[in-house]
Amino acid sequence: MAKFTPLHDRILVRRVEEAETTRGGIILPDTAKEKPQEGEVISVGKGKINEEGKVRPLDVKEGDRILFGKYSGTEIKLDGEEFIIMREEEVLGILSGAAKKETAGARR
């Protein structure tokens, strides 16, 4: 992927896909699934400029797992992959202890 750096207090987020089956084993078609409101921060801007002209760095950083509102941000495509650009104020919170899903055999 080409390097993309958001400006000011914006962040670039990749949605974290949820499992395609329910607890009961029912497979959900793409049309029945809602887009996840959880994502991984890929890139962050330098920060917001306050009235004194000083830059306040963002609270989120690359690699953070976050929750955001259902209609937050603007969806974009970079190199064929879908992302969301949003302002930091649209982030509802940072998930701590959210393990990244590993591919099978990655720990061997």
MOPAC internal coordinates of N, CA, C and O (Angstrom, degrees):
PM7 1SCF
backbone

  N    0.0000 0     0.00 0     0.00 0    0    0    0
  C    1.4483 1     0.00 0     0.00 0    1    0    0
  C    1.5224 1   109.01 1     0.00 0    2    1    0
  O    1.2310 1   121.37 1   -38.70 1    3    2    1
  N    1.3074 1   114.99 1   141.30 1    3    2    1
  C    1.4557 1   120.50 1   175.95 1    5    3    2
  C    1.5270 1   108.74 1   -65.55 1    6    5    3
  O    1.2310 1   120.63 1   -32.47 1    7    6    5
  N    1.3104 1   116.40 1   147.53 1    7    6    5
  C    1.4658 1   120.87 1   179.86 1    9    7    6
  C    1.5257 1   108.66 1   -70.69 1   10    9    7
  O    1.2310 1   120.44 1   -52.97 1   11   10    9
  N    1.3282 1   116.77 1   127.03 1   11   10    9
  C    1.4592 1   122.68 1   179.65 1   13   11   10
  C    1.5144 1   108.37 1  -127.40 1   14   13   11
  O    1.2310 1   120.15 1   -56.31 1   15   14   13
  N    1.3166 1   117.32 1   123.69 1   15   14   13
  C    1.4572 1   121.51 1   177.52 1   17   15   14
  C    1.5217 1   108.66 1  -118.06 1   18   17   15
  O    1.2310 1   120.19 1   -64.63 1   19   18   17
  N    1.3346 1   117.25 1   115.37 1   19   18   17
  C    1.4666 1   120.07 1   177.90 1   21   19   18
  C    1.5286 1   110.67 1   -65.77 1   22   21   19
  O    1.2310 1   120.72 1   -23.73 1   23   22   21
  N    1.3088 1   116.22 1   156.27 1   23   22   21
  C    1.4548 1   120.97 1   178.55 1   25   23   22
  C    1.5248 1   111.49 1   -92.64 1   26   25   23
  O    1.2310 1   121.04 1   -29.56 1   27   26   25
  N    1.3033 1   115.61 1   150.44 1   27   26   25
  C    1.4637 1   125.26 1   172.89 1   29   27   26
  C    1.5300 1   112.48 1    54.37 1   30   29   27
  O    1.2310 1   119.74 1    60.19 1   31   30   29
  N    1.3571 1   118.11 1  -119.81 1   31   30   29
  C    1.4656 1   121.15 1  -174.92 1   33   31   30
  C    1.5324 1   112.20 1  -100.56 1   34   33   31
  O    1.2310 1   120.65 1  -154.74 1   35   34   33
  N    1.3187 1   116.37 1    25.26 1   35   34   33
  C    1.4670 1   119.87 1   179.05 1   37   35   34
  C    1.5260 1   110.35 1   -94.61 1   38   37   35
  O    1.2310 1   121.61 1   -25.69 1   39   38   37
  N    1.3485 1   114.53 1   154.31 1   39   38   37
  C    1.4614 1   121.03 1   177.92 1   41   39   38
  C    1.5229 1   109.03 1  -132.04 1   42   41   39
  O    1.2310 1   120.95 1   -27.00 1   43   42   41
  N    1.3294 1   115.79 1   153.00 1   43   42   41
  C    1.4591 1   122.76 1   176.04 1   45   43   42
  C    1.5202 1   107.20 1  -104.80 1   46   45   43
  O    1.2310 1   120.48 1   -53.46 1   47   46   45
  N    1.3379 1   116.70 1   126.54 1   47   46   45
  C    1.4667 1   122.25 1  -173.17 1   49   47   46
  C    1.5219 1   109.92 1  -126.63 1   50   49   47
  O    1.2310 1   121.03 1   -41.36 1   51   50   49
  N    1.3428 1   115.64 1   138.64 1   51   50   49
  C    1.4690 1   122.13 1   171.14 1   53   51   50
  C    1.5236 1   106.62 1  -105.61 1   54   53   51
  O    1.2310 1   120.75 1   -53.98 1   55   54   53
  N    1.3211 1   116.17 1   126.02 1   55   54   53
  C    1.4745 1   120.03 1   178.10 1   57   55   54
  C    1.5193 1   109.72 1   -61.85 1   58   57   55
  O    1.2310 1   120.92 1   -36.65 1   59   58   57
  N    1.3351 1   115.84 1   143.35 1   59   58   57
  C    1.4577 1   121.68 1   174.12 1   61   59   58
  C    1.5202 1   106.16 1   -96.43 1   62   61   59
  O    1.2310 1   120.97 1   -62.45 1   63   62   61
  N    1.3110 1   115.75 1   117.55 1   63   62   61
  C    1.4637 1   120.41 1  -177.39 1   65   63   62
  C    1.5199 1   110.94 1   -72.93 1   66   65   63
  O    1.2310 1   121.39 1   -41.24 1   67   66   65
  N    1.3262 1   114.95 1   138.76 1   67   66   65
  C    1.4548 1   120.96 1   178.08 1   69   67   66
  C    1.5187 1   109.45 1   -87.55 1   70   69   67
  O    1.2310 1   121.09 1   -14.15 1   71   70   69
  N    1.3124 1   115.51 1   165.85 1   71   70   69
  C    1.4672 1   120.71 1   178.91 1   73   71   70
  C    1.5267 1   109.79 1   -61.67 1   74   73   71
  O    1.2310 1   120.72 1   -31.99 1   75   74   73
  N    1.3192 1   116.22 1   148.01 1   75   74   73
  C    1.4510 1   121.14 1  -177.23 1   77   75   74
  C    1.5201 1   113.03 1   -89.85 1   78   77   75
  O    1.2310 1   119.91 1   178.43 1   79   78   77
  N    1.3299 1   117.77 1    -1.57 1   79   78   77
  C    1.4553 1   120.15 1   178.12 1   81   79   78
  C    1.5238 1   109.17 1  -121.92 1   82   81   79
  O    1.2310 1   121.30 1   -29.95 1   83   82   81
  N    1.3367 1   115.12 1   150.05 1   83   82   81
  C    1.4581 1   120.90 1   177.63 1   85   83   82
  C    1.5246 1   108.63 1   -84.74 1   86   85   83
  O    1.2310 1   120.46 1    -5.66 1   87   86   85
  N    1.3241 1   116.72 1   174.34 1   87   86   85
  C    1.4714 1   120.17 1   178.26 1   89   87   86
  C    1.5235 1   111.95 1   -59.02 1   90   89   87
  O    1.2310 1   120.60 1   147.95 1   91   90   89
  N    1.3310 1   116.45 1   -32.05 1   91   90   89
  C    1.4582 1   120.65 1  -179.84 1   93   91   90
  C    1.5245 1   113.16 1   -79.99 1   94   93   91
  O    1.2310 1   120.31 1   179.27 1   95   94   93
  N    1.3356 1   117.02 1    -0.73 1   95   94   93
  C    1.4580 1   120.50 1   177.72 1   97   95   94
  C    1.5148 1   114.38 1    90.64 1   98   97   95
  O    1.2310 1   120.17 1  -172.50 1   99   98   97
  N    1.3405 1   117.28 1     7.50 1   99   98   97
  C    1.4606 1   120.05 1  -179.97 1  101   99   98
  C    1.5246 1   108.58 1   -79.13 1  102  101   99
  O    1.2310 1   120.93 1   -51.54 1  103  102  101
  N    1.3203 1   115.82 1   128.46 1  103  102  101
  C    1.4682 1   120.63 1   178.56 1  105  103  102
  C    1.5242 1   108.31 1   -84.48 1  106  105  103
  O    1.2310 1   121.08 1   -52.83 1  107  106  105
  N    1.3335 1   115.54 1   127.17 1  107  106  105
  C    1.4564 1   120.43 1  -178.67 1  109  107  106
  C    1.5242 1   110.53 1   -93.65 1  110  109  107
  O    1.2310 1   119.94 1   -50.79 1  111  110  109
  N    1.3326 1   117.73 1   129.21 1  111  110  109
  C    1.4635 1   119.24 1   175.33 1  113  111  110
  C    1.5310 1   109.71 1   -71.38 1  114  113  111
  O    1.2310 1   120.58 1   -22.25 1  115  114  113
  N    1.3252 1   116.50 1   157.75 1  115  114  113
  C    1.4629 1   120.84 1  -178.62 1  117  115  114
  C    1.5187 1   112.75 1   -55.56 1  118  117  115
  O    1.2310 1   119.81 1   145.59 1  119  118  117
  N    1.3383 1   117.96 1   -34.41 1  119  118  117
  C    1.4561 1   120.86 1  -177.00 1  121  119  118
  C    1.5217 1   112.04 1   -70.92 1  122  121  119
  O    1.2310 1   119.22 1   158.01 1  123  122  121
  N    1.3272 1   119.09 1   -21.99 1  123  122  121
  C    1.4630 1   122.64 1  -178.52 1  125  123  122
  C    1.5159 1   112.51 1   -90.91 1  126  125  123
  O    1.2310 1   120.44 1   166.98 1  127  126  125
  N    1.3276 1   116.76 1   -13.02 1  127  126  125
  C    1.4639 1   119.75 1  -176.97 1  129  127  126
  C    1.5142 1   110.50 1   -90.00 1  130  129  127
  O    1.2310 1   121.25 1   -39.54 1  131  130  129
  N    1.3294 1   115.20 1   140.46 1  131  130  129
  C    1.4580 1   119.65 1   171.60 1  133  131  130
  C    1.5145 1   107.79 1   -85.16 1  134  133  131
  O    1.2310 1   120.85 1   -28.30 1  135  134  133
  N    1.3261 1   115.98 1   151.70 1  135  134  133
  C    1.4547 1   118.86 1   176.89 1  137  135  134
  C    1.5215 1   108.28 1   -67.43 1  138  137  135
  O    1.2310 1   120.26 1   -42.31 1  139  138  137
  N    1.3134 1   117.10 1   137.69 1  139  138  137
  C    1.4563 1   119.82 1  -178.44 1  141  139  138
  C    1.5240 1   111.74 1   -64.82 1  142  141  139
  O    1.2310 1   121.49 1   -30.94 1  143  142  141
  N    1.3280 1   114.75 1   149.06 1  143  142  141
  C    1.4540 1   121.07 1   179.10 1  145  143  142
  C    1.5239 1   109.58 1  -106.47 1  146  145  143
  O    1.2310 1   121.33 1  -154.88 1  147  146  145
  N    1.3059 1   115.06 1    25.12 1  147  146  145
  C    1.4568 1   121.91 1   177.92 1  149  147  146
  C    1.5155 1   107.01 1  -123.21 1  150  149  147
  O    1.2310 1   120.83 1   -37.11 1  151  150  149
  N    1.3271 1   116.02 1   142.89 1  151  150  149
  C    1.4408 1   118.61 1  -178.69 1  153  151  150
  C    1.5153 1   112.60 1  -153.75 1  154  153  151
  O    1.2310 1   121.71 1    -8.41 1  155  154  153
  N    1.3214 1   114.34 1   171.59 1  155  154  153
  C    1.4595 1   121.94 1   177.16 1  157  155  154
  C    1.5225 1   107.98 1  -112.30 1  158  157  155
  O    1.2310 1   120.79 1   -49.11 1  159  158  157
  N    1.3233 1   116.09 1   130.89 1  159  158  157
  C    1.4544 1   120.85 1   179.34 1  161  159  158
  C    1.5288 1   108.32 1   -74.30 1  162  161  159
  O    1.2310 1   120.65 1   -57.06 1  163  162  161
  N    1.3182 1   116.37 1   122.94 1  163  162  161
  C    1.4603 1   122.60 1  -177.84 1  165  163  162
  C    1.5259 1   110.76 1   -95.79 1  166  165  163
  O    1.2310 1   120.65 1   140.03 1  167  166  165
  N    1.3345 1   116.36 1   -39.97 1  167  166  165
  C    1.4596 1   120.80 1  -176.47 1  169  167  166
  C    1.5267 1   108.91 1  -154.08 1  170  169  167
  O    1.2310 1   120.24 1   -31.76 1  171  170  169
  N    1.3272 1   117.15 1   148.24 1  171  170  169
  C    1.4702 1   121.25 1  -179.24 1  173  171  170
  C    1.5318 1   110.29 1  -129.87 1  174  173  171
  O    1.2310 1   121.43 1   -27.18 1  175  174  173
  N    1.3341 1   114.87 1   152.82 1  175  174  173
  C    1.4548 1   120.73 1   175.60 1  177  175  174
  C    1.5229 1   110.65 1   -78.37 1  178  177  175
  O    1.2310 1   120.80 1    -1.66 1  179  178  177
  N    1.3196 1   116.07 1   178.34 1  179  178  177
  C    1.4762 1   121.42 1  -176.99 1  181  179  178
  C    1.5226 1   112.59 1   -71.47 1  182  181  179
  O    1.2310 1   119.68 1   150.25 1  183  182  181
  N    1.3334 1   118.22 1   -29.75 1  183  182  181
  C    1.4538 1   121.40 1  -179.21 1  185  183  182
  C    1.5052 1   111.88 1   137.04 1  186  185  183
  O    1.2310 1   121.47 1    -5.36 1  187  186  185
  N    1.3290 1   114.79 1   174.64 1  187  186  185
  C    1.4527 1   121.90 1  -177.59 1  189  187  186
  C    1.5242 1   109.58 1   -91.54 1  190  189  187
  O    1.2310 1   120.55 1   -40.20 1  191  190  189
  N    1.3224 1   116.55 1   139.80 1  191  190  189
  C    1.4575 1   121.49 1   178.95 1  193  191  190
  C    1.5260 1   108.35 1   -92.60 1  194  193  191
  O    1.2310 1   120.62 1   -54.74 1  195  194  193
  N    1.3450 1   116.42 1   125.26 1  195  194  193
  C    1.4671 1   120.30 1  -179.54 1  197  195  194
  C    1.5333 1   111.02 1   -87.92 1  198  197  195
  O    1.2310 1   120.69 1     4.20 1  199  198  197
  N    1.3541 1   116.28 1  -175.80 1  199  198  197
  C    1.4642 1   121.25 1  -176.29 1  201  199  198
  C    1.5324 1   112.56 1   -62.49 1  202  201  199
  O    1.2310 1   120.19 1   150.67 1  203  202  201
  N    1.3287 1   117.23 1   -29.33 1  203  202  201
  C    1.4682 1   120.51 1   179.52 1  205  203  202
  C    1.5282 1   112.35 1   -81.21 1  206  205  203
  O    1.2310 1   120.25 1   178.70 1  207  206  205
  N    1.3244 1   117.13 1    -1.30 1  207  206  205
  C    1.4535 1   120.75 1   179.94 1  209  207  206
  C    1.5196 1   113.85 1    84.61 1  210  209  207
  O    1.2310 1   120.42 1  -171.82 1  211  210  209
  N    1.3418 1   116.80 1     8.18 1  211  210  209
  C    1.4674 1   120.41 1   179.11 1  213  211  210
  C    1.5236 1   109.46 1   -91.87 1  214  213  211
  O    1.2310 1   121.07 1   -33.01 1  215  214  213
  N    1.3231 1   115.55 1   146.99 1  215  214  213
  C    1.4635 1   121.37 1  -179.90 1  217  215  214
  C    1.5205 1   109.30 1   -90.19 1  218  217  215
  O    1.2310 1   121.04 1   -54.78 1  219  218  217
  N    1.3531 1   115.63 1   125.22 1  219  218  217
  C    1.4629 1   121.02 1   174.29 1  221  219  218
  C    1.5212 1   107.18 1   -98.05 1  222  221  219
  O    1.2310 1   120.36 1   -64.56 1  223  222  221
  N    1.3551 1   116.92 1   115.44 1  223  222  221
  C    1.4672 1   119.09 1  -178.76 1  225  223  222
  C    1.5261 1   111.52 1   -62.37 1  226  225  223
  O    1.2310 1   120.86 1   -23.13 1  227  226  225
  N    1.3170 1   115.96 1   156.87 1  227  226  225
  C    1.4655 1   121.35 1  -178.99 1  229  227  226
  C    1.5237 1   111.20 1   -76.05 1  230  229  227
  O    1.2310 1   121.19 1   -26.11 1  231  230  229
  N    1.3364 1   115.32 1   153.89 1  231  230  229
  C    1.4608 1   121.10 1   177.30 1  233  231  230
  C    1.5251 1   111.78 1   -80.74 1  234  233  231
  O    1.2310 1   120.25 1   155.42 1  235  234  233
  N    1.3326 1   117.12 1   -24.58 1  235  234  233
  C    1.4647 1   119.98 1   178.12 1  237  235  234
  C    1.5240 1   108.93 1   -92.51 1  238  237  235
  O    1.2310 1   121.17 1   -25.95 1  239  238  237
  N    1.3326 1   115.37 1   154.05 1  239  238  237
  C    1.4669 1   120.12 1   179.64 1  241  239  238
  C    1.5268 1   109.10 1  -137.40 1  242  241  239
  O    1.2310 1   121.12 1   -12.58 1  243  242  241
  N    1.3040 1   115.46 1   167.42 1  243  242  241
  C    1.4634 1   120.34 1   179.03 1  245  243  242
  C    1.5226 1   110.04 1   -56.57 1  246  245  243
  O    1.2310 1   120.80 1   -43.64 1  247  246  245
  N    1.3331 1   116.07 1   136.36 1  247  246  245
  C    1.4538 1   121.40 1   178.71 1  249  247  246
  C    1.5209 1   114.08 1    94.24 1  250  249  247
  O    1.2310 1   119.47 1   164.88 1  251  250  249
  N    1.3504 1   118.61 1   -15.12 1  251  250  249
  C    1.4689 1   120.80 1   178.83 1  253  251  250
  C    1.5218 1   110.22 1   -65.80 1  254  253  251
  O    1.2310 1   120.73 1   -36.01 1  255  254  253
  N    1.3407 1   116.20 1   143.99 1  255  254  253
  C    1.4648 1   122.22 1   171.01 1  257  255  254
  C    1.5240 1   105.96 1   -96.19 1  258  257  255
  O    1.2310 1   120.20 1   -52.60 1  259  258  257
  N    1.3162 1   117.23 1   127.40 1  259  258  257
  C    1.4644 1   121.31 1  -174.67 1  261  259  258
  C    1.5241 1   111.26 1  -127.46 1  262  261  259
  O    1.2310 1   121.46 1   -18.44 1  263  262  261
  N    1.3234 1   114.81 1   161.56 1  263  262  261
  C    1.4604 1   122.56 1   169.74 1  265  263  262
  C    1.5215 1   106.80 1  -112.17 1  266  265  263
  O    1.2310 1   120.93 1   -37.56 1  267  266  265
  N    1.3274 1   115.82 1   142.44 1  267  266  265
  C    1.4611 1   119.76 1   179.36 1  269  267  266
  C    1.5121 1   109.37 1  -141.74 1  270  269  267
  O    1.2310 1   120.52 1   -15.61 1  271  270  269
  N    1.3239 1   116.61 1   164.39 1  271  270  269
  C    1.4566 1   122.55 1  -178.16 1  273  271  270
  C    1.5186 1   112.37 1   -66.81 1  274  273  271
  O    1.2310 1   121.31 1   -22.48 1  275  274  273
  N    1.3137 1   115.10 1   157.52 1  275  274  273
  C    1.4581 1   122.78 1  -175.44 1  277  275  274
  C    1.5298 1   112.64 1   -57.36 1  278  277  275
  O    1.2310 1   120.31 1   142.08 1  279  278  277
  N    1.3204 1   117.02 1   -37.92 1  279  278  277
  C    1.4652 1   120.38 1  -175.80 1  281  279  278
  C    1.5291 1   111.85 1  -111.40 1  282  281  279
  O    1.2310 1   119.96 1  -154.16 1  283  282  281
  N    1.3173 1   117.68 1    25.84 1  283  282  281
  C    1.4607 1   122.09 1  -177.96 1  285  283  282
  C    1.5219 1   111.92 1   -75.37 1  286  285  283
  O    1.2310 1   121.48 1   -31.74 1  287  286  285
  N    1.3192 1   114.77 1   148.26 1  287  286  285
  C    1.4529 1   121.66 1   169.27 1  289  287  286
  C    1.5113 1   116.06 1    71.87 1  290  289  287
  O    1.2310 1   122.10 1     4.79 1  291  290  289
  N    1.3140 1   113.58 1  -175.21 1  291  290  289
  C    1.4574 1   123.77 1   179.21 1  293  291  290
  C    1.5167 1   108.12 1  -123.56 1  294  293  291
  O    1.2310 1   120.52 1   -54.24 1  295  294  293
  N    1.3325 1   116.61 1   125.76 1  295  294  293
  C    1.4522 1   120.65 1  -179.75 1  297  295  294
  C    1.5257 1   109.59 1   -79.31 1  298  297  295
  O    1.2310 1   121.08 1   -45.24 1  299  298  297
  N    1.3381 1   115.53 1   134.76 1  299  298  297
  C    1.4570 1   121.31 1   178.91 1  301  299  298
  C    1.5259 1   108.94 1  -136.88 1  302  301  299
  O    1.2310 1   120.62 1   -13.82 1  303  302  301
  N    1.3322 1   116.42 1   166.18 1  303  302  301
  C    1.4649 1   122.15 1   173.71 1  305  303  302
  C    1.5145 1   107.95 1  -121.03 1  306  305  303
  O    1.2310 1   120.66 1   -49.73 1  307  306  305
  N    1.3280 1   116.35 1   130.27 1  307  306  305
  C    1.4632 1   122.88 1   174.22 1  309  307  306
  C    1.5202 1   106.99 1  -125.20 1  310  309  307
  O    1.2310 1   120.22 1   -56.22 1  311  310  309
  N    1.2973 1   117.18 1   123.78 1  311  310  309
  C    1.4675 1   122.38 1  -179.09 1  313  311  310
  C    1.5282 1   111.65 1    50.89 1  314  313  311
  O    1.2310 1   120.33 1  -142.04 1  315  314  313
  N    1.3389 1   116.97 1    37.96 1  315  314  313
  C    1.4578 1   122.19 1   177.15 1  317  315  314
  C    1.5162 1   115.07 1    81.00 1  318  317  315
  O    1.2310 1   119.57 1   179.21 1  319  318  317
  N    1.3305 1   118.42 1    -0.79 1  319  318  317
  C    1.4651 1   121.77 1  -179.63 1  321  319  318
  C    1.5307 1   109.35 1  -106.81 1  322  321  319
  O    1.2310 1   120.80 1   -38.59 1  323  322  321
  N    1.3395 1   116.07 1   141.41 1  323  322  321
  C    1.4596 1   120.44 1  -177.35 1  325  323  322
  C    1.5237 1   111.73 1   -87.69 1  326  325  323
  O    1.2310 1   121.33 1   -43.88 1  327  326  325
  N    1.3272 1   115.07 1   136.12 1  327  326  325
  C    1.4624 1   123.28 1   178.39 1  329  327  326
  C    1.5180 1   109.01 1  -137.63 1  330  329  327
  O    1.2310 1   121.25 1    -8.24 1  331  330  329
  N    1.3229 1   115.22 1   171.76 1  331  330  329
  C    1.4581 1   121.89 1   173.62 1  333  331  330
  C    1.5236 1   107.51 1  -126.90 1  334  333  331
  O    1.2310 1   120.69 1   -44.95 1  335  334  333
  N    1.3257 1   116.29 1   135.05 1  335  334  333
  C    1.4577 1   121.15 1   171.05 1  337  335  334
  C    1.5171 1   106.26 1  -105.92 1  338  337  335
  O    1.2310 1   120.43 1   -53.09 1  339  338  337
  N    1.3270 1   116.77 1   126.91 1  339  338  337
  C    1.4669 1   120.54 1   179.27 1  341  339  338
  C    1.5182 1   110.06 1  -143.03 1  342  341  339
  O    1.2310 1   121.27 1   -16.91 1  343  342  341
  N    1.3075 1   115.17 1   163.09 1  343  342  341
  C    1.4551 1   120.61 1   174.41 1  345  343  342
  C    1.5200 1   108.20 1   -81.38 1  346  345  343
  O    1.2310 1   120.88 1   -28.08 1  347  346  345
  N    1.3201 1   115.93 1   151.92 1  347  346  345
  C    1.4625 1   119.76 1  -179.31 1  349  347  346
  C    1.5307 1   111.34 1   -58.51 1  350  349  347
  O    1.2310 1   119.86 1   147.14 1  351  350  349
  N    1.3184 1   117.86 1   -32.86 1  351  350  349
  C    1.4680 1   120.72 1  -178.41 1  353  351  350
  C    1.5311 1   112.69 1   -65.23 1  354  353  351
  O    1.2310 1   119.76 1   164.44 1  355  354  353
  N    1.3415 1   118.06 1   -15.56 1  355  354  353
  C    1.4629 1   121.59 1   177.47 1  357  355  354
  C    1.5346 1   112.17 1   -83.13 1  358  357  355
  O    1.2310 1   120.21 1   169.53 1  359  358  357
  N    1.3264 1   117.21 1   -10.47 1  359  358  357
  C    1.4632 1   121.68 1   178.90 1  361  359  358
  C    1.5281 1   107.93 1   -76.64 1  362  361  359
  O    1.2310 1   120.69 1   -51.92 1  363  362  361
  N    1.3327 1   116.28 1   128.08 1  363  362  361
  C    1.4587 1   121.09 1  -179.85 1  365  363  362
  C    1.5176 1   111.92 1   -82.84 1  366  365  363
  O    1.2310 1   120.26 1   148.62 1  367  366  365
  N    1.3308 1   117.10 1   -31.38 1  367  366  365
  C    1.4582 1   120.45 1   179.90 1  369  367  366
  C    1.5112 1   111.92 1   177.61 1  370  369  367
  O    1.2310 1   121.69 1   -13.55 1  371  370  369
  N    1.3325 1   114.38 1   166.45 1  371  370  369
  C    1.4662 1   121.87 1   178.87 1  373  371  370
  C    1.5269 1   107.72 1  -105.16 1  374  373  371
  O    1.2310 1   120.66 1   -48.88 1  375  374  373
  N    1.3289 1   116.34 1   131.12 1  375  374  373
  C    1.4635 1   121.35 1   178.16 1  377  375  374
  C    1.5191 1   108.68 1   -86.27 1  378  377  375
  O    1.2310 1   120.33 1   -60.15 1  379  378  377
  N    1.3192 1   116.97 1   119.85 1  379  378  377
  C    1.4621 1   119.28 1   175.53 1  381  379  378
  C    1.5156 1   108.16 1   -98.94 1  382  381  379
  O    1.2310 1   120.74 1   -36.83 1  383  382  381
  N    1.3029 1   116.18 1   143.17 1  383  382  381
  C    1.4609 1   120.71 1  -179.65 1  385  383  382
  C    1.5124 1   113.21 1    77.95 1  386  385  383
  O    1.2310 1   120.02 1  -170.47 1  387  386  385
  N    1.3307 1   117.57 1     9.53 1  387  386  385
  C    1.4637 1   120.40 1   177.88 1  389  387  386
  C    1.5194 1   107.77 1   -80.33 1  390  389  387
  O    1.2310 1   121.02 1   -73.45 1  391  390  389
  N    1.3095 1   115.66 1   106.55 1  391  390  389
  C    1.4688 1   120.58 1  -176.98 1  393  391  390
  C    1.5075 1   109.91 1   -72.90 1  394  393  391
  O    1.2310 1   120.73 1   -41.59 1  395  394  393
  N    1.3038 1   116.22 1   138.41 1  395  394  393
  C    1.4559 1   120.65 1   174.54 1  397  395  394
  C    1.5119 1   108.00 1   -72.09 1  398  397  395
  O    1.2310 1   121.46 1   -40.40 1  399  398  397
  N    1.3248 1   114.80 1   139.60 1  399  398  397
  C    1.4665 1   118.79 1   178.67 1  401  399  398
  C    1.5073 1   108.89 1   -71.08 1  402  401  399
  O    1.2310 1   120.98 1   -54.86 1  403  402  401
  N    1.3171 1   115.73 1   125.14 1  403  402  401
  C    1.4628 1   120.61 1  -178.71 1  405  403  402
  C    1.5073 1   109.55 1   -98.51 1  406  405  403
  O    1.2310 1   121.08 1   -28.58 1  407  406  405
  N    1.3114 1   115.54 1   151.42 1  407  406  405
  C    1.4587 1   119.56 1   177.03 1  409  407  406
  C    1.5255 1   108.60 1   -76.36 1  410  409  407
  O    1.2310 1   120.86 1   -24.59 1  411  410  409
  N    1.3087 1   115.96 1   155.41 1  411  410  409
  C    1.4701 1   120.45 1  -178.57 1  413  411  410
  C    1.5151 1   109.56 1   -59.93 1  414  413  411
  O    1.2310 1   120.81 1   -47.57 1  415  414  413
  N    1.2971 1   116.06 1   132.43 1  415  414  413
  C    1.4613 1   121.40 1   176.72 1  417  415  414
  C    1.5053 1   113.60 1    84.94 1  418  417  415
  O    1.2310 1   119.23 1  -176.10 1  419  418  417
  N    1.3197 1   119.08 1     3.90 1  419  418  417
  C    1.4707 1   120.92 1  -176.26 1  421  419  418
  C    1.5341 1   112.11 1   -71.46 1  422  421  419
  O    1.2310 1   120.33 1   157.18 1  423  422  421
  N    1.3342 1   116.97 1   -22.82 1  423  422  421
  C    1.4713 1   119.55 1  -177.18 1  425  423  422
  C    1.5213 1   113.01 1   -89.46 1  426  425  423
  O    1.2310 1   119.48 1   175.11 1  427  426  425
  N    1.2791 1   118.61 1    -4.89 1  427  426  425
  C    1.4637 1   120.95 1  -175.46 1  429  427  426
  C    1.4756 1   112.33 1   -75.47 1  430  429  427
  O    1.2310 1   120.10 1   180.00 1  431  430  429

